Amino acid sequence: MVRKVAVLGWYGHGNLGDEAMLEGLAYMYMFCSDDPSHLIPMSDNESSIYPVFDFDVANHCDLFVLGGGELINTDRLFIRPFLHWIDQIKVPKVILGCGVNAESYDQLKPHVKEDLEKFSYIGLRDKRSYEILKSIESLKDKVYLFYDPSISLGIKYNLLNDRSDNAVVIPTDRFTNKYDKGIQQFNIVNKSKDWLKEKLKDYNSIKFLAFGHQDNNDLLTCKSLAKEFMNLHIRIIDELSPFEAMQIISKSAMAYPYRLHGLILSLLTGTKYEHYPYHWKLDRVHETFKGKTSTQILIEFMNQWSAFQNLAWNKK
């Protein structure tokens, strides 16, 4: 029997990290389960290539998944509150591979706390997010560590490293004055260029990878930063698939990610990296995986997946 799984996230917007998570979920459900499942991706608005979130579609599935991504915010679970949307989903609900975009549980608004209690399984991608929600009495029995779904691409592709002497940079910048505590700095191009110059001083060849389009114009960020290295051999690469990005990173001597999934793909390919602290989620995921090999991470993820499968379907 093939089960239908509705998946809601920021999918279909040309963001490589989100597409890597969706591809990772699809791989796990289709190839690593006793009962293969059919994923039905949905997003939050019409600018996505996937359908807008639909209650009827979700309720004709066997399971509803929220995630992955930084979707647990102080004022909402991904979608801004309307019509008590979580209450309208009648099938079992789980959260997979999400981060908590807050410093503490107290920063979450009451309706967000109430909504979290309606999920049967809350899988968080980093130790800090796990600690924030695990400390709550009403949630502690349903909160688990569940790594970012893109981790499964390390199993799917299993790339062999063939290192060159070049460095790869995965930058981003929102080019906005909006204040968000999670994002530690703005105007990242200007604030990080001296840091990056110091890191790249021993390299003659640099590849800049543009991961995002609709949320952050990463191609513009790549071009802006590349101007600082006109004396070097520079290549800017856009329109990447997760597999293509993994290939490039796996062949690099060093990676400098500003994007979370630049960090994650570096981990999966065993590539040395030093991340720029664009958002606290990078520090949190880095600390979660610190000292672990790619093999250890994959084994832990497979164990998490197996435990989740048992819990999710048994709680129907």
QUIMODA-V652716 format. One record per pair of residues at least 6 apart in sequence whose C-alpha atoms are under 6 Angstrom apart, sorted by the first residue. I is the first residue (numbers start at 1). J is the second residue. If there is no record, write none. Layout:
I,J
I,J
This chain:
2,36
2,37
3,37
4,37
4,38
4,61
4,62
5,39
5,61
5,62
5,63
5,64
6,39
6,40
6,58
6,64
7,40
7,41
7,65
7,66
8,42
8,43
8,66
9,43
9,67
10,43
11,18
11,43
12,48
12,49
12,50
13,48
14,213
15,211
15,212
16,211
17,261
20,150
20,242
21,149
21,150
24,149
24,150
24,152
24,153
25,149
29,36
29,37
30,36
30,37
42,50
42,51
42,52
42,53
43,52
43,53
44,52
44,53
45,52
59,90
59,91
63,91
63,92
64,93
65,94
65,95
66,95
67,95
67,96
67,97
67,98
68,96
68,97
68,98
69,98
70,98
70,99
71,77
71,78
72,100
72,101
73,101
74,107
74,108
74,109
75,109
76,112
93,119
94,119
94,120
94,121
94,122
95,122
95,123
96,123
97,123
97,124
97,125
97,146
97,147
97,148
97,149
98,124
98,125
99,124
99,125
99,129
100,129
104,132
105,132
121,142
122,142
122,143
123,144
123,145
123,146
124,130
124,145
124,146
125,146
125,147
125,148
126,284
126,285
126,288
127,288
134,140
134,143
146,304
154,268
161,250
161,251
162,251
163,251
163,252
163,253
164,251
164,252
164,253
165,253
166,205
166,206
166,252
166,253
167,206
167,252
167,253
167,254
167,255
168,206
168,207
168,208
168,255
169,208
169,255
169,256
169,257
170,208
170,209
170,257
170,258
171,258
172,218
172,221
173,188
174,216
175,187
182,279
182,280
183,278
183,279
184,278
184,279
204,232
205,233
206,234
207,234
207,235
207,236
208,222
208,236
209,237
210,218
210,219
210,238
212,218
250,269
254,272
254,273
255,273
256,273
256,274
256,275
257,263
257,275
258,275
258,276
258,278
260,282
267,294
268,294
